């Protein structure tokens, strides 16, 4: 079950957690690493903080990621990598010989 509780800032105000939002993405741009797909902007800060600074209101576009999302299923992951099925990977020489 996803945790939809808001984050509490230092001043006591709560805001949506961008990391749990379906519209949040990490940008390729190192100067603006965070982006919001819904509002169409990139920023140096999390989008929910940018919205609060620009508008004075909390982000109204927050939608929680579905529980089936791989990042939301941390508890269901195997304890070790060895529990995962192993594939035999070809060596670099085998790849170039083909």
C-alpha positions as CSV (number, residue, x, y, z in Angstrom):
1,X,0.0,0.0,0.0
2,X,1.6,3.3,-1.0
3,X,2.4,5.9,1.6
4,X,0.5,9.1,0.5
5,X,1.4,11.1,3.6
6,X,2.7,14.5,2.8
7,X,6.2,15.7,3.7
8,X,6.4,18.2,6.5
9,X,8.8,21.1,5.9
10,X,10.8,22.9,8.6
11,X,8.1,25.5,9.0
12,X,5.4,22.8,9.6
13,X,3.7,23.2,6.2
14,X,3.0,20.0,4.3
15,X,3.6,19.4,0.6
16,X,3.1,16.4,-1.7
17,X,6.1,14.1,-2.1
18,X,7.3,14.5,-5.7
19,X,9.2,11.2,-5.6
20,X,5.8,9.4,-5.2
21,X,4.0,11.3,-8.0
22,X,3.4,9.9,-11.5
23,X,4.3,13.2,-13.1
24,X,7.7,13.6,-11.5
25,X,10.8,12.7,-13.5
26,X,14.5,13.1,-13.3
27,X,15.9,15.3,-16.1
28,X,19.0,14.8,-18.1
29,X,20.0,18.4,-17.6
30,X,22.5,18.7,-14.7
31,X,21.6,22.3,-14.0
32,X,17.9,21.4,-13.7
33,X,17.7,17.8,-12.5
34,X,14.0,17.6,-11.6
35,X,11.0,17.9,-13.9
36,X,7.2,17.8,-13.8
37,X,5.5,16.3,-16.8
38,X,2.1,17.7,-15.9
39,X,3.2,21.3,-15.7
40,X,6.0,21.0,-18.2
41,X,9.0,22.5,-16.5
42,X,12.4,21.6,-15.1
43,X,14.0,23.0,-12.0
44,X,16.9,22.8,-9.6
45,X,14.4,22.2,-6.7
46,X,11.7,19.6,-6.4
47,X,8.6,20.8,-8.5
48,X,6.4,20.9,-5.4
49,X,8.7,23.4,-3.8
50,X,8.9,25.5,-7.0
51,X,5.1,25.6,-7.2
52,X,4.8,26.7,-3.6
53,X,7.4,29.5,-4.1
54,X,5.8,30.7,-7.3
55,X,2.1,30.4,-6.5
56,X,1.9,30.2,-2.7
57,X,-0.3,27.1,-2.9
58,X,0.5,23.4,-2.7
59,X,0.8,21.4,-5.9
60,X,-2.7,20.4,-7.0
61,X,-1.6,18.0,-9.7
62,X,-0.1,15.3,-7.4
63,X,-1.2,11.8,-8.2
64,X,0.3,8.9,-6.4
65,X,2.1,6.2,-8.3
66,X,0.3,2.9,-8.5
67,X,1.2,0.2,-6.1
68,X,2.4,-2.0,-9.0
69,X,5.3,0.5,-9.7
70,X,8.7,-1.2,-9.1
71,X,9.9,1.6,-6.9
72,X,6.9,1.2,-4.6
73,X,7.4,-2.5,-4.1
74,X,10.7,-2.3,-2.0
75,X,9.4,-4.8,0.6
76,X,8.7,-7.5,-2.0
77,X,12.2,-7.5,-3.5
78,X,14.4,-10.5,-2.9
79,X,16.9,-10.3,-0.1
80,X,19.9,-10.8,-2.3
81,X,20.8,-10.6,-5.9
82,X,21.6,-14.4,-5.9
83,X,17.8,-15.0,-5.5
84,X,17.2,-13.6,-8.9
85,X,17.5,-15.9,-12.0
86,X,20.9,-15.6,-13.5
87,X,21.6,-15.2,-17.3
88,X,24.8,-16.3,-18.8
89,X,26.3,-13.2,-20.4
90,X,28.6,-13.6,-23.4
91,X,32.2,-12.4,-23.0
92,X,33.3,-9.4,-25.1
93,X,35.2,-11.6,-27.5
94,X,32.1,-13.7,-28.2
95,X,30.1,-10.6,-29.0
96,X,32.6,-9.4,-31.6
97,X,33.1,-12.8,-33.2
98,X,29.5,-13.0,-34.4
